[in-house]
Amino acid sequence: MKTRNLVLLVVLAGALIGWAAWTMRPQPKPGIALIGTKVLPGLPINRVNKIVLTTTDNTLTLAKVKGTWTVANRFNYPATFDKIADGLLQLSAMKVGQVITASESQKGVFNLLDPVAMTPGRKEQAGTRVELRDEKDGLIATLLIGKPFMRAAPGGGMQGPLSFGDYPDGQYVQTADGRVFLVGQTLDRLTDEVNNWLANEFVNVAANDIQSISITAPDRAPIKLVRPKNGEPFALEGLKEKEGTLDTAKVNQISGALNILGFDDIAAPTLSPKETGLEHPVVFEAQTRQGQIYTLRIGNTLTNDTFDRYVQVAVAWKAPAATAAPAEPKADEKDMATKPDLSPSSALAKGEVNPNTLDAAKANQQMADDTKALNDRLATWTFILKSYRAEPFLIKRTELIKKPEPPKEEKTDAGQQTTDASQVKKDDGGQTTDAGKDKQTPNVQRQTLNVE
C-alpha cells in the first residue's frame, strides 16, 4: 500500500472516531437551559387591569374601577394597592430555580391540579389559578400556584416548645403550557383571603388628641367625658361623690379605642338599618383638639353565634374655638405700651395680612379638606368590626364608676377595752396622753354595764 493511501485511511479513521465521540457525548438536559430565566418573560404589568384568583372554594376578583384598584367581591371597596403592586412585580421577576418533570397524574403531589377543572375527591390537591387580564378582559398571562417548597431547618431544627421546624423556601408553579417549575419566591400573599385585600386605612386618632367623648344609646345612661384642660385626665360629667370614683382603666380603654382602629370586613350595602341594628345604634362621638369630630354608630352583632358588629363611621370638622383675647391694659400700662407702626412703609399701612393669621387659615383649610376626603371614603360603607375592637364603644356608665367601699366596723369582745391608734399618741418624752379621754369614759361605763 502506498504511503499516500495509508495516510488517507488514518485521517479517515480519525474523523470517524471523532464523529462517533461527538454523537455519543452526554446530551445536556433541556431543563438546564431554563434555569435562571423568567417564568413569565416580558410580562406587561402596566397593562394588567384585572386579577382573578381562583381556588376550589372561591374566586377573588381585583379590578381597576375609574383608575382605582378595588375588590369586586366586596362591592368594589378599595383594595390595598401596595399589595397588588408587589404581587405583580413578584410575578414579573419570578425566575426558574428548578425544572420539575411530572406527569399529569403526578401534579397533584405539588398541589398543581387546576381548580377550574377539578375532579371530585382531589380538592386538597388543587392549586390557586392566577389570571392577569387587560382593560378589555383579554387574557395576558395565567399561572397555577401550588404548594410551597419546605426546607428542613439546619441540624434537624430545635427540639422542644420553641422549635421552628421546616420553613417555606420557594413555590411550585405551573405555566399555561403545562411546565412545572420550582421558583425561589413564596407566593402566599397571592393566595390570601378576600378581606386581606381590602385597603386597611380606617381610623387612627391618638388618645392624647381627644378633647371630649360622648356615648349615647336607647335605654342607657349617657356618658360624657371631657378634659378640663389640654393634657389633663378626663372627667365624667355629672359624677357625684357618693356614686364613687372614675375607673381610669376603663376611661383609657374608651379614649384609646380610635388609636390605630382597624376593620375586619365590609357588609353588603343592601342590608337594611333594621337588619344591621343601625336604626337604634350606640353612638360614639369623639372630638379632637384640632376640631375633627368622629362619629361611630355601632349596630347589632352579625349573628347569635358571633359578637362581631356592624359599624358606620362619619367624620366632620369644626374650627376649634379661638383663644381668648388678651385683657385690656390698665391706664398706666397704656402709656408704656408700644404704639403700632403707622408709617407709610409699615405692614398695617399697606394692608398686609398678619402671617400668623394666614398660616392658621391655611392650616384650617387643609384640615377641612383632609376631613372631607376621609369622610367621603368611609361614610358610604358599613364595616364589620371584631368583638374586641367594638367592645370599648359599648362600655356603660356604671362600668366607668368604682363604687365607694363601705367603712370597716371594729369589733371588740365584751369587757375588753380597745383604744384607737388615733386616740393615743406619744409626746417627745415617750409618755402617752389620752387624746380622746372624754370619749373613752362613756365607753368604759357601757362595757361595765354589759358585764354586769
C-alpha positions in Angstrom: 0.0 0.0 0.0 1.3 3.4 -0.9 2.1 5.8 1.8 -0.3 8.3 0.4 -3.3 5.9 0.7 -2.2 4.9 4.2 -2.3 8.5 5.4 -5.7 9.0 3.9 -7.0 5.9 5.7 -5.6 7.2 9.0 -7.2 10.6 8.6 -10.5 9.0 7.6 -10.4 6.7 10.7 -9.7 9.7 13.0 -12.6 11.6 11.5 -14.9 8.6 12.1 -13.7 8.3 15.6 -14.3 12.0 16.3 -17.7 11.9 14.8 -18.7 8.9 16.9 -17.4 10.5 20.0 -19.4 13.7 19.2 -22.6 11.8 18.6 -22.2 9.7 21.7 -21.4 12.5 24.1 -23.9 13.1 27.1 -26.7 15.4 26.0 -27.5 18.3 28.3 -30.9 18.1 29.8 -33.4 20.5 28.2 -34.4 22.0 31.6 -30.9 23.2 32.4 -31.1 26.0 29.8 -34.3 27.3 31.5 -32.8 27.7 35.0 -32.4 31.4 35.8 -34.8 32.5 33.1 -38.1 34.3 33.9 -41.2 32.2 34.3 -43.4 34.9 32.7 -40.9 36.7 30.3 -42.0 40.1 29.1 -45.0 40.3 31.4 -46.6 43.8 30.7 -47.7 44.6 34.3 -48.8 48.1 33.3 -51.5 46.6 31.0 -52.9 44.5 33.8 -56.4 45.8 34.6 -57.9 42.8 36.4 -56.5 39.9 38.5 -58.6 36.8 39.0 -57.6 34.3 41.8 -59.5 31.1 41.7 -59.5 28.2 44.2 -61.8 25.3 44.7 -63.7 27.4 47.3 -63.8 30.9 46.0 -63.0 33.2 43.1 -61.5 36.6 44.0 -61.5 39.4 41.5 -59.4 42.5 41.8 -60.2 45.1 39.2 -59.5 48.7 38.3 -62.6 50.9 38.6 -62.1 54.5 37.4 -58.3 54.2 37.9 -58.6 52.7 41.4 -57.9 49.1 42.3 -61.0 47.6 44.0 -62.1 44.2 45.5 -65.1 43.2 43.3 -66.1 40.5 45.8 -66.6 43.3 48.4 -68.8 45.6 46.4 -65.8 47.4 44.8 -64.3 48.6 48.1 -60.8 50.0 47.5 -58.1 47.3 47.5 -54.6 47.6 49.0 -52.6 49.0 46.1 -49.2 48.2 47.6 -50.1 44.5 47.9 -51.3 44.3 44.3 -48.2 46.2 43.0 -45.9 43.9 45.0 -47.7 40.8 43.7 -47.4 41.9 40.0 -43.7 42.8 40.4 -43.1 39.4 42.1 -44.7 37.6 39.2 -42.8 39.7 36.7 -39.4 39.0 38.3 -40.0 35.3 39.1 -37.3 33.0 37.8 -36.9 29.3 37.3 -35.0 27.7 40.1 -35.6 24.1 39.1 -37.4 22.3 36.3 -39.7 19.6 37.7 -40.6 16.6 35.5 -44.1 15.5 36.4 -46.9 13.7 34.6 -50.5 14.9 34.8 -51.2 12.2 37.4 -48.2 13.3 39.5 -49.0 17.0 39.6 -51.4 16.6 42.5 -48.4 15.9 44.7 -47.4 19.5 44.2 -50.9 20.8 44.6 -50.9 21.8 40.9 -54.3 20.5 39.8 -56.4 23.1 38.1 -59.3 24.2 40.4 -61.4 25.2 37.4 -61.4 21.6 36.1 -61.4 19.9 39.4 -62.4 16.3 39.7 -64.3 15.2 42.9 -62.2 13.7 45.7 -59.0 15.6 44.9 -59.9 19.0 46.1 -56.9 19.2 48.5 -54.5 18.7 45.6 -55.7 21.8 43.7 -53.7 25.0 43.5 -54.6 28.7 43.0 -55.2 29.8 39.4 -53.9 33.3 38.7 -55.3 35.1 35.6 -54.0 38.5 34.5 -56.4 40.4 32.2 -56.3 43.7 30.3 -58.8 46.5 30.1 -60.9 44.6 27.6 -60.8 41.4 29.7 -58.3 39.8 27.4 -56.0 37.2 28.9 -52.4 38.4 29.4 -51.0 35.6 31.4 -52.0 32.7 33.6 -50.2 30.7 36.2 -51.1 27.9 38.6 -49.6 28.3 42.2 -49.0 25.0 44.0 -47.8 24.2 47.5 -44.6 25.8 49.0 -41.3 24.0 49.0 -40.4 23.3 52.6 -36.8 23.4 53.5 -35.6 21.5 56.5 -34.2 23.5 59.4 -30.4 23.2 59.8 -29.4 20.3 62.0 -32.9 19.0 62.1 -34.3 22.0 63.9 -34.5 22.9 67.5 -36.2 20.5 69.8 -38.9 21.4 72.4 -41.6 24.0 72.5 -39.5 26.7 70.8 -38.6 24.6 67.8 -39.2 26.2 64.4 -39.1 23.1 62.2 -39.2 23.3 58.4 -39.8 26.6 56.7 -41.1 27.7 53.2 -38.3 28.5 50.8 -39.9 28.5 47.3 -43.1 27.6 45.5 -44.1 25.1 42.9 -45.8 26.7 39.9 -47.2 25.6 36.5 -47.3 27.8 33.4 -50.0 27.8 30.8 -48.1 25.3 28.6 -48.1 22.7 31.5 -44.5 23.0 32.5 -43.7 22.7 36.3 -41.1 24.8 37.9 -39.8 25.5 41.4 -39.2 29.2 42.0 -37.3 30.9 44.8 -40.1 33.2 45.9 -43.0 32.2 48.1 -46.3 33.4 46.7 -48.5 33.0 49.7 -49.7 36.7 49.5 -51.4 35.9 46.3 -53.4 33.2 48.0 -54.8 35.4 50.8 -58.4 35.5 51.9 -60.7 38.2 50.4 -60.8 40.5 53.4 -57.0 40.7 53.5 -57.0 42.5 50.1 -59.2 45.4 51.5 -57.5 48.8 51.9 -56.9 48.9 55.7 -56.7 52.6 56.2 -59.5 53.3 58.6 -59.4 55.5 61.8 -56.4 56.5 63.7 -56.7 59.1 66.5 -54.3 59.2 69.4 -55.9 59.3 72.8 -54.0 62.5 73.7 -55.6 64.3 70.8 -59.1 63.7 72.0 -60.7 66.5 74.0 -64.2 65.1 74.6 -66.1 61.8 74.2 -69.8 61.1 74.4 -71.6 57.7 74.2 -75.4 57.6 73.9 -77.9 54.8 73.1 -81.5 54.0 73.8 -82.2 52.6 77.3 -78.8 53.5 78.7 -77.4 56.4 80.7 -75.4 58.8 78.5 -71.6 59.2 79.0 -69.8 62.5 78.6 -66.0 62.5 79.2 -64.3 65.9 79.0 -60.7 67.1 79.6 -61.0 70.3 81.7 -57.7 71.5 80.0 -55.5 70.1 77.3 -53.4 67.3 78.6 -55.4 66.8 81.8 -57.2 63.5 82.6 -60.8 63.0 81.5 -63.6 63.9 83.9 -67.0 62.3 83.8 -69.8 64.9 83.7 -72.4 64.5 86.4 -70.4 62.2 88.6 -71.3 62.7 92.2 -69.0 61.9 95.1 -71.5 59.4 96.6 -71.5 57.5 93.4 -67.8 56.6 93.6 -64.7 57.4 91.6 -63.8 57.2 87.9 -62.2 54.0 86.8 -59.2 55.3 84.9 -58.5 51.9 83.2 -62.0 51.9 81.6 -61.5 55.6 80.6 -58.2 54.7 78.9 -59.9 51.9 77.1 -62.5 54.2 75.7 -60.2 57.1 74.9 -57.8 54.7 73.1 -60.5 53.0 71.1 -59.7 55.0 67.9 -56.0 54.6 68.1 -55.0 52.5 65.0 -58.5 51.2 64.8 -59.0 48.6 62.0 -61.9 46.9 60.5 -62.3 43.2 59.5 -64.7 43.1 56.6 -67.3 45.0 54.6 -71.1 44.4 54.9 -73.4 44.2 52.0 -74.8 47.7 51.1 -78.2 46.1 50.6 -78.7 45.3 54.3 -81.4 47.5 55.9 -80.8 49.5 59.1 -83.2 47.1 60.8 -81.1 44.1 59.8 -77.9 45.8 61.0 -79.4 47.3 64.1 -78.3 50.8 62.9 -81.7 52.2 63.2 -81.2 52.4 67.0 -77.4 52.4 67.4 -75.0 53.1 70.1 -73.5 56.4 69.1 -69.8 57.1 70.0 -68.6 60.7 69.3 -65.1 61.9 69.9 -63.9 65.5 69.3 -60.2 66.2 68.9 -58.2 69.3 69.8 -57.8 70.0 66.1 -61.6 70.2 65.7 -62.3 66.8 64.0 -65.4 65.0 65.1 -65.5 61.2 64.7 -68.9 59.7 65.0 -69.3 55.9 65.1 -72.7 54.2 65.0 -72.5 50.6 66.4 -75.2 48.2 65.5 -76.1 44.6 66.1 -73.9 41.5 66.1 -73.8 39.7 62.8 -75.4 36.5 64.2 -76.3 35.0 67.5 -73.1 32.9 67.3 -70.7 35.8 66.8 -70.1 39.1 68.6 -68.7 40.9 65.6 -70.7 44.1 64.9 -71.9 46.4 62.1 -70.4 49.9 62.4 -70.7 53.1 60.4 -68.3 56.0 60.5 -68.6 59.7 59.8 -66.1 62.4 60.2 -66.7 66.2 60.3 -64.6 69.2 61.2 -65.4 72.3 63.2 -62.9 75.0 63.7 -61.5 75.0 67.3 -62.6 77.9 69.5 -60.3 80.8 69.2 -58.1 81.6 72.2 -59.4 84.3 74.5 -58.5 87.9 73.6 -55.8 89.4 75.9 -57.1 91.6 78.8 -57.4 95.3 78.2 -54.2 97.0 79.7 -54.6 99.4 82.6 -54.4 103.1 82.2 -50.8 103.4 83.4 -49.8 100.5 81.2 -51.3 102.0 78.1 -48.8 104.9 78.1 -45.9 102.4 78.4 -47.3 100.1 75.6 -45.6 100.2 72.3 -47.7 102.1 69.7 -48.3 100.4 66.3 -46.1 101.5 63.4 -48.3 103.6 61.2 -45.6 104.9 58.9 -46.3 104.7 55.1 -43.9 101.7 54.8 -45.5 99.7 57.6 -47.4 96.5 57.0 -50.6 97.9 58.6 -50.4 100.9 56.3 -50.1 98.7 53.3 -53.0 96.5 54.4 -50.9 93.3 54.6 -52.3 90.3 56.4 -50.7 89.0 59.6 -48.6 86.0 58.6 -49.7 84.1 61.7 -53.3 84.6 60.7 -52.6 83.5 57.2 -50.8 80.3 58.4 -53.7 79.5 60.7 -56.3 79.9 57.9 -54.2 77.7 55.6 -53.9 75.0 58.2 -57.6 75.1 58.9 -58.4 74.8 55.2 -56.0 71.8 54.9 -57.7 70.1 57.9 -61.1 70.7 56.5 -60.1 69.2 53.1 -58.5 66.2 54.7 -61.5 65.6 56.9 -63.8 65.8 53.9 -61.7 63.3 52.0 -61.7 60.9 54.9 -65.5 61.2 55.3 -66.1 60.6 51.6 -64.0 57.4 51.8 -65.7 56.0 54.9 -69.2 57.4 55.3 -70.9 55.3 52.5 -69.9 51.9 53.9 -71.0 49.6 56.6 -68.0 48.0 58.2 -67.7 44.8 60.3 -65.6 45.0 63.5 -64.4 42.1 65.5 -65.9 42.0 69.0 -62.6 43.0 70.7 -62.5 46.1 68.6 -66.1 47.1 69.2 -66.0 46.4 73.0 -64.7 49.8 74.1 -67.5 51.7 72.3 -70.1 49.7 74.3 -68.9 50.4 77.8 -71.8 51.6 80.0 -71.7 54.5 82.5 -72.0 52.1 85.5 -68.9 50.3 84.4 -66.9 53.6 84.5 -67.5 54.2 88.2 -65.8 52.4 91.1 -68.2 52.1 94.0 -67.0 53.5 97.3 -66.0 50.9 99.8 -68.2 50.8 103.0 -66.4 51.8 106.2 -65.0 48.9 108.2 -66.6 48.4 111.7 -64.3 47.5 114.6 -65.4 44.5 116.6 -64.5 44.2 120.3 -65.0 41.4 122.9 -67.3 42.2 125.8 -65.5 43.6 128.9 -62.3 44.3 126.8 -61.4 47.9 126.1 -59.8 48.8 122.7 -58.0 52.1 122.2 -57.9 53.5 118.7 -54.5 54.4 117.5 -55.7 57.9 116.6 -56.7 58.4 120.2 -53.3 57.6 121.7 -50.1 59.4 120.9 -46.7 59.7 122.4 -45.1 63.0 123.3 -41.4 63.7 122.7 -40.5 62.2 126.1 -42.1 58.9 125.3 -45.2 59.5 127.6 -48.6 58.7 126.3 -51.5 61.1 126.5 -55.2 60.3 126.1 -56.3 62.4 123.2 -59.9 61.1 123.5 -60.3 60.7 127.2 -63.7 62.3 127.4 -64.9 59.9 124.6 -63.5 56.8 126.3 -65.2 57.2 129.6 -68.7 56.5 128.4 -67.4 53.5 126.5 -66.0 52.1 129.8 -69.2 52.7 131.6 -71.2 50.9 128.9 -68.8 48.0 128.9 -69.1 47.7 132.7 -72.9 47.6 132.5 -72.7 44.9 129.9 -70.5 42.8 132.1 -72.9 43.0 135.0 
